[in-house]
Amino acid sequence: MMRFFRVAPMFVLGILAAACGGLDNQPLRRGDITGVVAGADPTVAQVTVLGSPSLRSGVDQNGRFHLESLPSESCQLYIRATLTHALRLPVDVPLGGVVDVGTVEVGLASTVEVRVEGPTGLPVSGADVWVADLDDDENDFKTEDEGLVRLPLAVGCYTFSAKRHGDVISKSGCAVEGTSARITLVMPRD
Amino acid sequence: MLNHVAKAGLWWILLCLCACASAPTEKGGMTRLQISKAELDAASAPRRLALVVGISAFGDDHWHSLRFAEKDAQDLASVLEDPQRGGFAKVIRLSGPEQTTREHILGELRVLLSDVRSNKDQVVVYVSSHGTLSYDARGELRRYLVTSDAKYSDIAGTALSMDQLKGELESSRSLRRLLILASCHSGTGKSLLPPEVAAALRTMKGSAPAPLEEISRASVVLSASDWGDAAREDALLKNDIYTHFFVRALEGQGDRNGDGAVSALEAHDFARRRTYDFTRGKQRPAAEVLEVGADPIILSGQVAGPGQPELVSYSPRMSGLTVRVDGNDTVKLPGGASVMSGRRRVQLLKGDLLIAEDELRLSPGERVDLERLLHPSSYGGTLFLWAGAFGFLDAASRSELFPGTWLTGLAYQREDWIAPRISVWLSLAGSTGRRDLRLTDERPLPFRFSSVLGSVSATYGWEFQSLRLHTGPTLGGLWAQRIFEVEAYQQSQNLFTFIPGWRVAAVWRATKRLDIALDAGLLFTVLRVDGNNRALGLWNAGLAAGYRFR
């Protein structure tokens, strides 16, 4: 009898282990976004999921873009049509579905001046500057002698980051419609 | 043939008369006959017909007169004709020297048989007389009934051959034929043998001619005595002993199973036992039956409902065996006994030696031939057509993994296979269709699916009348496939998993062949879900109709 109670669980576990295959709902929890960016310059145009810079797509000659396998949730697309035109667009990604945002007209972007300075207030030139919500490339922009970088951005708030000699500093700021906003990032060292 | 021609002619005349008939005010038209359903049922109901022959006096002085043969016939005919008992539609009584010659008996038998309308009509032939043996033209020993004109010096040429009587009876359309012989062929009692035959029998080794020859389908032959025994008359009873008790049985005492009717075998068993007791074992009435239980021949009363189950056997090779039911000696074969319905332990014993045993589930009205115990493999299991459903126990898995679904398939049950009360079940069912997954409240995700569920179970059973309850472990295998064709995902997913569990079932034996089953199971499995192992519970339940193979 004791032998039975030793063998039976092993038998059941062995049987269960013989199972194969499975059910995977992860692919169903994702969806696609497609659309057309009006007046897009294919060499610079890009559509990025705000906050997830790795989820991005370029556009074809007709301005069409297609973002695949996005998490099924509400998100904002950051659409850069040209160097001076950008737009933020809220979208709900459907479960296992494709949402077509249609043709998107993109207006002029606002300008945000990012100034990088040292602890004594002196400008820091040659620092890397990027918008953390949009870029996963830290070498997009470098500050000039005045420690400035001018970024064309769609109206809205972002997180700006700067890096110099291994030091990284970030700060939130907003692009405002019709005017140029300035963001100052203070590095811990000159 | 003549009868058919006469009937056809009668119908033709009737049709012509109908065609010519007319109402006073109009020509032609049909007359609506007012016939009640009861009248129609009565007209088409099976009828009971009988030829009852009692031969007391014989022309040849070698055959001594029988005191009660005619009275035997009269007594039996009276109970058969009695509407409260036999209710026979027609009883031909033959007695006296003129009516009991060979040719007259055969002629009246043919008249009786020509009146048989359907194979459900039952025919009873009773003869009380001397029996004897003689060599036929081919030198073979044959049995004869001594008619009033039978010559002792030419038995084969003048007496009524049993073969001929049997042949006439078997030419009938009826499949319910009963021949009752209140005679014997032993040379004693109501028998007289020519000297050379008696001498031959004394020196004969091995088996003598069977007292009851091979009989046809649905035929029953009852004999007042077994081979070698004497059939006797008794002055106290004023009858042939067997016939006396046979008539008593038909008067109601022989209704062994309490169904309201006395069948031929019930009456025979009643008379057999009392004849044996009355003669202190010197006379053993015999019966030979080809089909027991298939369609009993009712001699008295009407079946009011299913009686108690009966255990019977008239097989020669079962003769002498004792039937023990639940530890109690019930009857000695040949013969039968009624027992309580339900599960009964039935044993066949020869002395103290156990020959066979089985646990039988007996239903009211059931008649079991005990030869079945010698062929235990005759039961072939039950094949069910099964329809049911299965699904996950928890609502989240049903909405996010696989919704509950219908299944149809086959199941096979084998009772008492490994051990008494243990049933083994095999089942295979499948389904296919469309369902929706609901991962959120917003949007259902449609998919096509296929699933196959197979299982093997071993259950222990309890019986309550015709209902059996089973429970036991089960091991299933589930294969399932989901095929998604949503915009962003068009792929199929397959899984196979084993699902051990526990099963309960209730099986109702609706008829001898039909089982209705209701079953349910709780199952357990581990599935790979979204890349992780998840323990899940499942249920299944269904309804099935099954055919019992024998």
Interface residues (C-beta under 8 A of the other chain):
Chain A: V12 I15 L16 A18 A19 C20 G21 G22 L23 D24 N25 Q26 P27 L28 R29 R30 G31 D32 E68 S69 S72 P94 L95 G96 G97 V98
Chain B: E400 L401 F402 L437 L439 T440 E442 R443 L445 L475 R482 F484 V486 E487 A488 Y489 Q491 Q493 N494 L495 F496 T497 F498 P500 T525 V526 L527 R528 V529 D530 G531
